[in-house]
Amino acid sequence: MSRGTALVVGMICLGCVSTAGLFWFWNTRTADFLPLADALAEALPGSSPRVEGGRRRRPDPDVSLLQVMLKVPFDPGVDDAPPPPDAAATLDVVEEVVAGSEYAGRYDVLEVHLRRDGADGVMTSATFVRPMPEPEPSR
């Protein structure tokens, strides 16, 4: 085998190993939250939900938080301000879905990130932090 062929084969193998590693990492990080992400996708079509959970590193490492990232078609408003009506309605739906899930009792804080990709290429986003909703009573 020539040196050039070995280099090309080596680069292809490196690409395959890197892709497999990224696939494994992403699945292990988000697989636990797939049922909640699917429920959010059903309740909010086109939102491309991503859900992660864990502990904060700063400022308070003792607080566990559930992060929900959503794509929205409206202006999400700004951080540290009351949400506009569309954002408030979306937050209510998120809280309702989370309350009906198994994650409601596990975390202290619900952090919802709303992102809009504008037609002009400008992205706007806002983060809303709320206490974790109480679990719905079992039926």
Solvent accessible surface area in square Angstrom, and as a share of the most:
residue,aa,sasa,rsa
1,M,180,0.80
2,S,69,0.44
3,R,220,0.80
4,G,43,0.41
5,T,66,0.39
6,A,50,0.38
7,L,115,0.57
8,V,81,0.47
9,V,69,0.40
10,G,38,0.37
11,M,122,0.55
12,I,106,0.54
13,C,71,0.43
14,L,122,0.61
15,G,36,0.34
16,C,81,0.49
17,V,106,0.61
18,S,54,0.35
19,T,91,0.53
20,A,61,0.47
21,G,37,0.36
22,L,127,0.63
23,F,140,0.58
24,W,166,0.58
25,F,99,0.41
26,W,112,0.39
27,N,59,0.30
28,T,75,0.44
29,R,115,0.42
30,T,22,0.13
31,A,55,0.42
32,D,101,0.53
33,F,17,0.07
34,L,103,0.51
35,P,77,0.49
36,L,2,0.01
37,A,13,0.10
38,D,82,0.42
39,A,42,0.33
40,L,0,0.00
41,A,43,0.33
42,E,146,0.65
43,A,45,0.35
44,L,30,0.15
45,P,117,0.73
46,G,67,0.65
47,S,5,0.03
48,S,78,0.50
49,P,24,0.15
50,R,101,0.37
51,V,3,0.01
52,E,17,0.08
53,G,32,0.31
54,G,30,0.29
55,R,153,0.56
56,R,59,0.21
57,R,217,0.79
58,R,204,0.75
59,P,118,0.74
60,D,58,0.30
61,P,75,0.47
62,D,113,0.59
63,V,30,0.17
64,S,11,0.07
65,L,14,0.07
66,L,0,0.00
67,Q,49,0.22
68,V,0,0.00
69,M,33,0.15
70,L,3,0.01
71,K,81,0.34
72,V,11,0.07
73,P,127,0.80
74,F,36,0.15
75,D,79,0.41
76,P,0,0.00
77,G,19,0.18
78,V,99,0.57
79,D,76,0.39
80,D,152,0.79
81,A,39,0.30
82,P,121,0.76
83,P,39,0.25
84,P,42,0.26
85,P,114,0.72
86,D,80,0.42
87,A,0,0.00
88,A,31,0.24
89,A,56,0.44
90,T,12,0.07
91,L,1,0.00
92,D,81,0.42
93,V,48,0.27
94,V,0,0.00
95,E,42,0.19
96,E,117,0.52
97,V,28,0.16
98,V,0,0.00
99,A,12,0.10
100,G,52,0.50
101,S,28,0.18
102,E,105,0.47
103,Y,3,0.01
104,A,4,0.03
105,G,61,0.58
106,R,134,0.49
107,Y,33,0.12
108,D,79,0.41
109,V,26,0.15
110,L,0,0.00
111,E,19,0.09
112,V,1,0.00
113,H,48,0.21
114,L,0,0.00
115,R,88,0.32
116,R,74,0.27
117,D,77,0.40
118,G,11,0.11
119,A,120,0.93
120,D,117,0.60
121,G,70,0.67
122,V,90,0.52
123,M,107,0.48
124,T,48,0.28
125,S,60,0.39
126,A,2,0.02
127,T,41,0.24
128,F,16,0.07
129,V,85,0.49
130,R,57,0.21
131,P,109,0.69
132,M,20,0.09
133,P,24,0.15
134,E,141,0.63
135,P,70,0.44
136,E,80,0.36
137,P,117,0.74
138,S,116,0.75
139,R,263,0.96
